[in-house]
Amino acid sequence: MSSSSTRLIKSVALAGAGNLGASFPEHLLAEGFETTVLTRAGSNKSFPAGVKIKEVDYTSASSLESALEGIDAVIATLTAYDSQTELIKAAGKAGVKLFVPSEFGNVTTSLKEDAHPALAGKGVAHGQLKEAGLPAVLVFAGPFPETTFGVPSFGANFAENKMTIFGKGETPISWTTRREIARFTAHHLATLTSLPAVGEPTILRLEGSSASFLDVVAIYKRLHPTRELDVQHVPLEHLEKAAKDVEGGFLESLVAYLLLSWEQGYGKTDEAGKHELSKWDEWKPQSLEEVLKELTADL
Ligand SMILES: NC(=O)c1ccc[n+]([C@@H]2O[C@H](COP(=O)([O-])OP(=O)(O)OC[C@H]3O[C@@H](n4cnc5c(N)ncnc54)[C@H](OP(=O)(O)O)[C@@H]3O)[C@@H](O)[C@H]2O)c1
């Protein structure tokens, strides 16, 4: 850990400690940051000792600006992009030095015009950060394996020994756990010696493991050689239709959009070898095989 007194970033506010964000406080504290969690009134969450909790109202500029006083960096792990929009504006006014917007999945620097609203909000934030004069760090990490394979909606139903693969399932995807994302991001902020230029965000390209859905089948068979996994392939056209039907069901359309985007290569954080993956010698991320072993051990 670098000495916290000589650092560029000493205090960090985490906005939205939910599904992903809950993994951050432990790692921010471990890196020696003064750690604040922003949370809405009535939200009932507990945090490790040492974390400051500030109640905020995302619809009130003054509430956000006063919560961000003295904060060097904001990490947003929100899915509510209207909340993030207000947070970015307030961070710009409060003198925050660096903003890490809510990304943590697919590569979003080359989103198509018809991107699902759940991802379009991420692209919009890039422009908002520039407008607010905020240097930024974008963290791309691919899907979280522990949630993707923990529910059947993404195709794997290991409890019933069934796996649905959309398309051929041959495209490599980057898989990174929430814990590893939090650890890497906290370390990056702790070791930062200069800020990126406004409008030219630093991009972290994380990858715990690289594997296609067919590789996942092979890993599962290696882990459980006596179990028969029934693998069915479904044509991608099914996903294309479902991904566009946002009105018919937001979550269902998002799952379809994500599955389609991974098969099209957007889940691979090095963009098929066009960029280097981000490295840190001490980062020995949990592999996909380890995650699958934990998830399927007691089935
Ligand atoms: N790569 C992947 O596989 C993957 C999977 C899931 C998510 N993600 C990404 O990770 C990021 C965080 O997602 P998440 O699932 O962790 O978020 P989430 O749990 O849905 O929300 C995080 C927190 O946002 C706060 N919040 C602020 N305004 C809100 C509002 N209007 N409505 C609801 N909550 C509000 C809540 O905290 P308080 O109640 O404390 O205010 C909530 O717990 C997103 O960018 C998402 O796309 C990636």
The ligand as an SDF file (V2000), in Angstrom:
LIG
                    3D

 48 52  0  0  0  0  0  0  0  0999 V2000
  -20.8020   -7.3600  -15.3190 N   0  0  0  0  0  0  0  0  0  0  0  0
  -21.9130   -7.8550  -14.8220 C   0  0  0  0  0  0  0  0  0  0  0  0
  -22.2000   -9.0740  -14.9110 O   0  0  0  0  0  0  0  0  0  0  0  0
  -22.8270   -6.9570  -14.0710 C   0  0  0  0  0  0  0  0  0  0  0  0
  -23.8940   -7.4910  -13.3540 C   0  0  0  0  0  0  0  0  0  0  0  0
  -24.6950   -6.6260  -12.6090 C   0  0  0  0  0  0  0  0  0  0  0  0
  -24.4250   -5.2660  -12.6030 C   0  0  0  0  0  0  0  0  0  0  0  0
  -23.3870   -4.7810  -13.3330 N   0  0  0  0  0  0  0  0  0  0  0  0
  -23.0980   -3.3330  -13.3630 C   0  0  0  0  0  0  0  0  0  0  0  0
  -22.6540   -2.9290  -12.0680 O   0  0  0  0  0  0  0  0  0  0  0  0
  -23.1490   -1.6110  -11.7970 C   0  0  0  0  0  0  0  0  0  0  0  0
  -23.9170   -1.6460  -10.4840 C   0  0  0  0  0  0  0  0  0  0  0  0
  -25.0250   -2.5320  -10.6290 O   0  0  0  0  0  0  0  0  0  0  0  0
  -25.7150   -3.2130   -9.3560 P   0  0  0  0  0  0  0  0  0  0  0  0
  -26.5070   -4.3570   -9.8520 O   0  0  0  0  0  0  0  0  0  0  0  0
  -24.6890   -3.3960   -8.2920 O   0  0  0  0  0  0  0  0  0  0  0  0
  -26.7000   -2.0300   -8.9020 O   0  0  0  0  0  0  0  0  0  0  0  0
  -27.9490   -2.1460   -7.9310 P   0  0  0  0  0  0  0  0  0  0  0  0
  -27.6560   -3.1620   -6.8870 O   0  0  0  0  0  0  0  0  0  0  0  0
  -29.1960   -2.2810   -8.7460 O   0  0  0  0  0  0  0  0  0  0  0  0
  -28.0040   -0.6800   -7.3130 O   0  0  0  0  0  0  0  0  0  0  0  0
  -26.9720   -0.1640   -6.5400 C   0  0  0  0  0  0  0  0  0  0  0  0
  -27.5140    0.8340   -5.5430 C   0  0  0  0  0  0  0  0  0  0  0  0
  -27.9180    2.0290   -6.1770 O   0  0  0  0  0  0  0  0  0  0  0  0
  -28.5620    2.8370   -5.1700 C   0  0  0  0  0  0  0  0  0  0  0  0
  -29.5650    3.6980   -5.8200 N   0  0  0  0  0  0  0  0  0  0  0  0
  -29.4280    5.0230   -6.0640 C   0  0  0  0  0  0  0  0  0  0  0  0
  -30.4800    5.5300   -6.6890 N   0  0  0  0  0  0  0  0  0  0  0  0
  -31.3400    4.5220   -6.8480 C   0  0  0  0  0  0  0  0  0  0  0  0
  -32.6250    4.4310   -7.4240 C   0  0  0  0  0  0  0  0  0  0  0  0
  -33.2490    5.4910   -7.9590 N   0  0  0  0  0  0  0  0  0  0  0  0
  -33.2200    3.2330   -7.4340 N   0  0  0  0  0  0  0  0  0  0  0  0
  -32.5960    2.1400   -6.9090 C   0  0  0  0  0  0  0  0  0  0  0  0
  -31.3740    2.1620   -6.3300 N   0  0  0  0  0  0  0  0  0  0  0  0
  -30.7540    3.3560   -6.3140 C   0  0  0  0  0  0  0  0  0  0  0  0
  -29.0860    1.8340   -4.1290 C   0  0  0  0  0  0  0  0  0  0  0  0
  -28.3280    2.0230   -2.9540 O   0  0  0  0  0  0  0  0  0  0  0  0
  -28.9760    2.7590   -1.6650 P   0  0  0  0  0  0  0  0  0  0  0  0
  -30.2900    2.0590   -1.4250 O   0  0  0  0  0  0  0  0  0  0  0  0
  -27.9880    2.4990   -0.5950 O   0  0  0  0  0  0  0  0  0  0  0  0
  -29.1260    4.1900   -2.0170 O   0  0  0  0  0  0  0  0  0  0  0  0
  -28.7360    0.4790   -4.7600 C   0  0  0  0  0  0  0  0  0  0  0  0
  -28.4650   -0.5020   -3.7880 O   0  0  0  0  0  0  0  0  0  0  0  0
  -23.9870   -1.2120  -13.0150 C   0  0  0  0  0  0  0  0  0  0  0  0
  -23.1980   -0.4530  -13.8780 O   0  0  0  0  0  0  0  0  0  0  0  0
  -24.3440   -2.5310  -13.6570 C   0  0  0  0  0  0  0  0  0  0  0  0
  -24.5740   -2.4450  -15.0430 O   0  0  0  0  0  0  0  0  0  0  0  0
  -22.5760   -5.5860  -14.0500 C   0  0  0  0  0  0  0  0  0  0  0  0
  1  2  1  0
  2  3  2  0
  2  4  1  0
  4  5  1  0
  4 48  2  0
  5  6  2  0
  6  7  1  0
  7  8  2  0
  8  9  1  0
  8 48  1  0
  9 10  1  0
  9 46  1  0
 10 11  1  0
 11 12  1  0
 11 44  1  0
 12 13  1  0
 13 14  1  0
 14 15  2  0
 14 16  1  0
 14 17  1  0
 17 18  1  0
 18 19  2  0
 18 20  1  0
 18 21  1  0
 21 22  1  0
 22 23  1  0
 23 24  1  0
 23 42  1  0
 24 25  1  0
 25 26  1  0
 25 36  1  0
 26 27  1  0
 26 35  1  0
 27 28  2  0
 28 29  1  0
 29 30  1  0
 29 35  2  0
 30 31  1  0
 30 32  2  0
 32 33  1  0
 33 34  2  0
 34 35  1  0
 36 37  1  0
 36 42  1  0
 37 38  1  0
 38 39  2  0
 38 40  1  0
 38 41  1  0
 42 43  1  0
 44 45  1  0
 44 46  1  0
 46 47  1  0
M  CHG  2   8   1  16  -1
M  END
$$$$
